[in-house]
Amino acid sequence: MDLTGSATVGERGQVVLPIEARKKFGINAGDKLLVLCAESAGFQRIVFMKTDALSKMMEHLGNFESFAKTGDFKNFEKIVSKKSRKK
């Protein structure tokens, strides 16, 4: 995980993402982001994720499910990374 800057929460709860992070992940004005919150071991985290990343994750989970049924995980990572590169 890289630190790409900091953000301040405005009076209305708005957060401006640092330009470095927006460029790195191709986030543009109008893009929808998911907001994920987690807390464990005393650490609180807020994670922003592009909505299209969720669909990619779901596709990978589908691939995982089919491999789980057969028990053949030898080529799972290779196949998933090939599909990711094609998009």
Backbone as JSON, one array per atom type, in Angstrom:
{
  "sequence": "MDLTGSATVGERGQVVLPIEARKKFGINAGDKLLVLCAESAGFQRIVFMKTDALSKMMEHLGNFESFAKTGDFKNFEKIVSKKSRKK",
  "N": [[0.85, -1.17, 0.0], [0.58, 2.19, -0.87], [1.31, 5.48, 0.28], [-0.32, 8.19, -0.91], [-0.86, 10.83, -0.47], [-2.84, 13.22, 1.38], [-6.15, 13.85, 2.68], [-8.75, 16.18, 3.39], [-11.68, 16.34, 5.3], [-14.49, 18.07, 4.38], [-16.94, 20.55, 5.5], [-19.42, 19.57, 4.66], [-18.94, 16.92, 4.52], [-17.52, 16.14, 2.32], [-14.8, 14.77, 0.46], [-11.73, 15.33, -1.08], [-9.94, 13.52, -3.33], [-6.45, 12.89, -3.54], [-4.6, 14.05, -6.39], [-2.62, 12.35, -7.36], [-3.48, 9.81, -6.6], [-5.91, 9.68, -8.01], [-5.0, 9.77, -10.66], [-3.38, 7.45, -10.73], [-5.24, 5.38, -10.46], [-7.08, 5.91, -12.4], [-9.35, 7.52, -11.83], [-12.03, 9.57, -12.43], [-13.91, 12.68, -12.7], [-17.24, 12.3, -11.71], [-17.15, 9.52, -11.62], [-18.25, 6.58, -9.93], [-17.69, 5.52, -6.64], [-17.17, 2.91, -4.33], [-17.52, 2.8, -0.81], [-15.79, 1.39, 1.66], [-15.69, 0.22, 4.95], [-13.74, -0.72, 7.74], [-12.8, -2.26, 10.79], [-10.39, -3.4, 12.95], [-8.32, -4.92, 15.38], [-8.0, -2.5, 16.71], [-7.57, -0.65, 14.7], [-8.9, 1.6, 12.4], [-10.29, 1.71, 9.17], [-10.91, 3.25, 6.05], [-11.82, 2.55, 2.84], [-11.71, 3.3, -0.55], [-13.21, 2.18, -3.53], [-13.32, 1.65, -6.98], [-16.38, 1.2, -8.72], [-16.37, -0.51, -10.93], [-14.28, -2.15, -10.31], [-15.36, -3.84, -8.46], [-17.01, -5.51, -9.99], [-15.05, -6.87, -11.41], [-13.82, -8.2, -9.31], [-15.91, -9.88, -8.55], [-16.1, -11.48, -10.8], [-13.66, -12.83, -10.63], [-14.13, -14.2, -8.26], [-16.13, -15.88, -9.12], [-14.66, -17.45, -10.89], [-12.99, -18.63, -9.01], [-14.84, -20.1, -7.53], [-15.64, -22.06, -9.37], [-13.24, -23.45, -9.66], [-12.96, -24.31, -7.05], [-14.9, -26.26, -6.85], [-13.87, -28.33, -8.4], [-11.44, -28.71, -7.26], [-9.02, -28.2, -8.41], [-6.5, -26.17, -8.27], [-4.14, -25.47, -9.39], [-3.68, -24.0, -11.79], [-5.19, -21.74, -11.36], [-4.47, -19.05, -10.51], [-2.91, -18.24, -12.69], [-4.76, -18.29, -14.83], [-6.67, -16.4, -13.96], [-5.1, -14.05, -13.89], [-4.45, -13.79, -16.6], [-6.98, -13.27, -17.71], [-7.49, -10.8, -16.51], [-5.56, -9.19, -17.7], [-6.45, -9.06, -20.31], [-8.56, -7.27, -20.34]],
  "CA": [[0.0, 0.0, 0.0], [1.37, 3.42, -0.98], [0.72, 6.74, 0.74], [-0.32, 9.08, -2.08], [-1.24, 12.17, -0.06], [-3.83, 13.25, 2.45], [-7.39, 14.51, 2.3], [-9.46, 16.81, 4.5], [-13.13, 16.23, 5.19], [-15.11, 19.38, 4.44], [-18.11, 20.7, 6.37], [-20.51, 18.74, 4.16], [-18.48, 15.53, 4.46], [-16.86, 15.86, 1.04], [-13.37, 14.48, 0.49], [-11.08, 15.43, -2.39], [-8.85, 12.54, -3.43], [-5.23, 13.47, -4.13], [-4.48, 13.84, -7.84], [-1.76, 11.18, -7.62], [-4.33, 8.61, -6.47], [-6.87, 9.68, -9.12], [-4.28, 9.39, -11.89], [-2.9, 6.07, -10.61], [-6.34, 4.43, -10.61], [-7.99, 6.34, -13.46], [-10.59, 8.03, -11.26], [-12.39, 10.83, -13.07], [-15.11, 13.34, -12.2], [-18.45, 11.55, -12.01], [-17.0, 8.09, -11.35], [-18.84, 6.1, -8.68], [-16.78, 4.78, -5.79], [-17.71, 2.24, -3.16], [-16.83, 3.17, 0.42], [-15.73, 0.22, 2.53], [-15.17, 0.55, 6.27], [-13.33, -1.89, 8.51], [-12.12, -2.0, 12.05], [-9.86, -4.6, 13.59], [-7.11, -4.71, 16.18], [-7.89, -1.09, 17.07], [-7.32, 0.19, 13.53], [-10.07, 1.9, 11.57], [-9.89, 1.96, 7.79], [-11.91, 3.56, 5.04], [-11.23, 2.22, 1.55], [-12.51, 3.66, -1.72], [-12.99, 1.24, -4.62], [-14.15, 1.93, -8.16], [-17.44, 0.19, -8.84], [-16.01, -1.53, -11.93], [-13.38, -3.09, -9.66], [-16.19, -4.85, -7.8], [-17.43, -6.51, -10.98], [-13.87, -7.7, -11.69], [-13.66, -9.1, -8.16], [-16.96, -10.89, -8.61], [-15.72, -12.41, -11.87], [-12.6, -13.67, -10.08], [-14.74, -15.1, -7.29], [-16.8, -16.91, -9.91], [-13.6, -18.37, -11.33], [-12.55, -19.36, -7.82], [-15.89, -21.05, -7.17], [-15.59, -23.21, -10.28], [-12.05, -24.22, -9.32], [-13.19, -24.94, -5.75], [-15.7, -27.46, -7.06], [-13.04, -29.39, -8.96], [-10.26, -28.89, -6.42], [-7.82, -27.98, -9.22], [-6.08, -24.77, -8.1], [-2.79, -25.3, -9.93], [-3.62, -22.95, -12.81], [-6.18, -20.7, -11.06], [-3.88, -17.71, -10.51], [-2.48, -17.96, -14.05], [-5.95, -18.02, -15.64], [-7.26, -15.14, -13.51], [-4.25, -12.93, -14.3], [-4.6, -13.65, -18.05], [-8.27, -12.6, -17.97], [-7.36, -9.41, -16.08], [-4.75, -8.46, -18.69], [-7.21, -8.9, -21.56], [-9.55, -6.18, -20.23]],
  "C": [[0.9, 1.23, 0.0], [0.61, 4.6, -0.4], [0.82, 7.72, -0.42], [-0.74, 10.5, -1.73], [-2.2, 12.1, 1.11], [-5.06, 13.99, 1.95], [-8.04, 15.08, 3.56], [-10.95, 16.66, 4.25], [-13.72, 17.63, 5.38], [-16.35, 19.38, 5.33], [-19.27, 19.8, 5.95], [-20.1, 17.27, 4.0], [-17.78, 15.16, 3.17], [-15.36, 15.68, 1.24], [-12.83, 14.63, -0.93], [-9.91, 14.46, -2.38], [-7.64, 13.2, -4.05], [-5.11, 13.11, -5.61], [-3.64, 12.62, -8.17], [-2.58, 9.9, -7.57], [-5.32, 8.54, -7.63], [-6.2, 9.27, -10.41], [-3.89, 7.91, -11.86], [-4.01, 5.06, -10.91], [-7.38, 4.87, -11.63], [-9.34, 6.8, -12.95], [-10.86, 9.41, -11.83], [-13.65, 11.4, -12.44], [-16.33, 12.53, -12.63], [-18.36, 10.06, -11.79], [-17.64, 7.76, -10.01], [-17.8, 5.28, -7.93], [-17.55, 4.11, -4.67], [-16.89, 2.68, -1.96], [-16.93, 1.98, 1.37], [-15.1, 0.63, 3.85], [-14.84, -0.74, 7.01], [-12.66, -1.43, 9.8], [-11.67, -3.32, 12.63], [-8.57, -4.24, 14.3], [-6.89, -3.23, 16.5], [-7.62, -0.14, 15.92], [-8.61, 0.37, 12.74], [-9.59, 2.25, 10.17], [-11.11, 2.32, 6.95], [-11.21, 3.35, 3.71], [-12.21, 2.63, 0.46], [-12.17, 2.68, -2.83], [-13.9, 1.63, -5.79], [-15.18, 0.82, -8.31], [-17.1, -0.87, -9.88], [-15.02, -2.54, -11.36], [-14.17, -4.19, -8.96], [-16.63, -5.92, -8.79], [-16.26, -7.42, -11.35], [-13.64, -8.69, -10.55], [-14.68, -10.22, -8.2], [-16.65, -11.93, -9.68], [-14.64, -13.37, -11.35], [-13.16, -14.66, -9.06], [-15.5, -16.21, -8.01], [-15.81, -17.94, -10.42], [-13.15, -19.24, -10.17], [-13.55, -20.44, -7.46], [-15.83, -22.28, -8.07], [-14.36, -24.08, -10.0], [-12.23, -24.94, -7.99], [-13.98, -26.23, -5.89], [-14.86, -28.63, -7.55], [-11.82, -29.69, -8.09], [-8.95, -28.66, -7.16], [-7.43, -26.51, -9.16], [-4.72, -24.49, -8.75], [-2.7, -24.12, -10.91], [-4.56, -21.78, -12.53], [-5.59, -19.29, -11.18], [-3.46, -17.31, -11.93], [-3.67, -17.56, -14.93], [-6.57, -16.68, -15.26], [-6.42, -13.96, -13.97], [-4.31, -12.74, -15.82], [-5.89, -12.92, -18.39], [-8.19, -11.13, -17.59], [-6.59, -8.59, -17.12], [-5.49, -8.2, -19.98], [-8.12, -7.69, -21.52], [-8.91, -4.83, -20.26]]
}
